[in-house]
């Protein structure tokens, strides 16, 4: 089994999910014979977020490159970021490090194609919803991506940053998100919602939403396990 390397800390809650799920799923797949060797390079979330917020993408790329190289030197053979927003510099990071990282957007797009969905709602941080790094693979595959209106985008982003990133899950926030999803279903005919932030699965799933939820963490972890095994 290949050693797994994760660039974590963006944020801590999703990093915990990756660690727990990789261990438990591989343990189950191997009938209790193996758990993976995992190395985590945990970044300063505030520093990384400041780089994104201020548009200092070169500094973000340099910071993440250091972490990727550290994982590589420590023997990691399957390496990935654990946050969708950090994929804002994904291509530059791959070019800079020469490491073939396992992409969240590509993994999720493949799953959407397999499900046969043609129109999806994308939820995530304000950067993920408004920029193209999470949308390009969908567009290239002929899948229409819709996002909430400005007020709803700001609400989603605020709840992610002030609550979910800190592990805070509120029933009131769930109702707000359900209302947004219902509105997008009725107005745009969305077939599914992509949870394009790795903290969103703390709040949303297919059982509490009116349309299927595509969990980017679960989908990405499946790709990591496939590569590791």
N, C-alpha and C positions, 0 to 999 in steps of 0.2 A: 504494500500500500504506500502511495506517495504521501509525503509530509505536506500538510496544508499550512499556508501562511495567510493570515488575515491582517489587513490594515483596518484596525478597529478604533473605537472611541468616538465615532461620528454618527450617531451618539452611542453612549454606553449601553442603553437598553437593547438596541438591535444587536450589538456585539455579543451580549449575553445570550440572545436568541440563537445566533449563529453557533456559539460554542456548545450550548446545550443540545441543539438539534443535530449538529454534526456527530457528536458523541453518541447520542441515543439512537439515531437512525443507522449509523454504521454498525453499532453493537447489534441491532436487530437484524440487519441485512446479513451479517456474518454469523448469525445464530449464537451470539454471545461469545464469539471467539476473539474479536478484535474491537478496539476503539482507536480512533485516529490520533496520530501525533499532530498537534496543532501549535503553531507559534503565532502570537498576537503582538503586533506593533501598535500600541494604542497612542493615537495622536492627541494633542491638546485641542479639544473640540472648539474652544473659544477662538484659538488662533486660526484654525482652519476655516471656521465660519466667518471670521473677520476678513480673511483673504477673499472669500467668495462674495461677501456683502460689498466690499470695496472694489471688486473687479480686478483684484491683483492676482490674476490667474497664473502668471509666471511664478510668483512666490508660492502659490498653492502647489503648482506642479513640482517645484524644487523641494518643497517640504514632503510631499507624498513620495517623491522619488527616493529620498533618503530612507523612508520606511520600507519601500519595496526592495531596495538594495540590501537593507539590514535583514529582511526576511530571506532573501536569496542567499546571502552569506551564511545564514543560520541553517541552510539546507532545505528550505521550503521549495517544493516542486510544483505545487498548485497554489497560485497566489491570486488574491482578489481584494478589492475594496468592499467594505460592508455598508456603504451608503450610496444611494442613488445620486445625491447632489454632488458628491465628489467626482462623479463621472463627467462633470463639466470640463475636466481636463484629461479625460480618459485617453484620447488619441495621442495627445502630447506626452502623456505619462508613458505610454507604450513605446513611443518613438524614442523617448529620453532614456528609458531603462533597458530597452531591448527585451523585456519580459512579456510573454503572452499572458495577459491577465484575463480572467474569466469575467466577462461583461454582464452586468445586470440587465441593461436594455436589450441586448441580443438574446439573452435567455428568456426574458419575458415576451419579446416579440415572437420567438419561436413557439412559445406556448399559446399565444393568441392565434397564431396561424393554425396550429394543431386543433384548436377549438373551433375554428371556422368563423370567428367573429370578424365583422367588417367595420364596425363603428364602436369605439370604446371611449369611456371617460377616463381622463388621466388626473389623478390627485397626487399631490406631493408638496414639496416646499415651493415657494414662489418662483424660485429659479427653475425648478423642474417643470412646473406648469407653463412658464412663459418662454423659456428658451427651448432649443431644439435637440439637445443631446439625448433626451429620452424619447423623442418623437421620430427622429430620422429613420430608425430601423422600421418603425411602423409604416411611415409614409412610403419608404422604398418597397414595402411588401403590399402596398395598395390598401392599407388599413387607415380609415379615417379616425383622427384623434380630436376629441373636443375637450375643452376645459371650461370651468365655471366662469361666470362673469367676474368683473374686477372686485366687487364687494365680497363675493363668495370666495374668490381666490385669497383675498387678504385674510378672511376669517379662517380658512383652512390653514394657511401659513402660520397665523398667530397661534392657533391651537397646537400645531405641531411643535413650534419652537418653545412655547411657554408651558405646555403640558406634557405631550407625549415624549419629547426628548428627555424629560425629567422623570418618566415613568408614571405620570399622573393620568389616570383614565377616569373620565367623568361621564355619567349618564346624560347630562345636559349636552355635552359635546357630541356624543353619539347621535342624539336626536337632531342636532344641527346638521351633522354630516348626512344623516339619513334623508333629511329634507332636501339638501342640495342634490343628492343622488336621485331622489324621486323627481325633482324638478327637471333635471337633465334627461331622465328617461322619458318624461312626458313631452318635453319640448324638442328633443333632438333624436329620440329613438335609440339611445345607447343600448347596446346588447350586454355590456359588462363594464366593470370599473377596474382599472389597474391601480393597485395600491403602490404608487410610485415613490413612496418614502418607506424606509425599512422600519419605521416606528408605527406606521398606520395599522399593521396587523394587531397591534395591542388593542385597537378600538373596533376595527371593522372586519367582518368575514361574511361569507355567503349566507350564513344563517340569520344575520341581522340586517341584511340589505335586500332591496327589492330586485336587484340584478346580481348575477354572479360576480364575486370578487376574485381577482387574480392577485395572489399574494406574492409580491416580488421576492420576499425573503425565502419562502418555501421553494419557489421555482429556481432561484439562484442556488440554494443549498443542494437541490437535486442535481444541478449541473456540476457543482463542486464535488459531490460524492461520486458522480460518474467518472470525473477526471481522476479523482484520488484512487478509485478502485480499478 
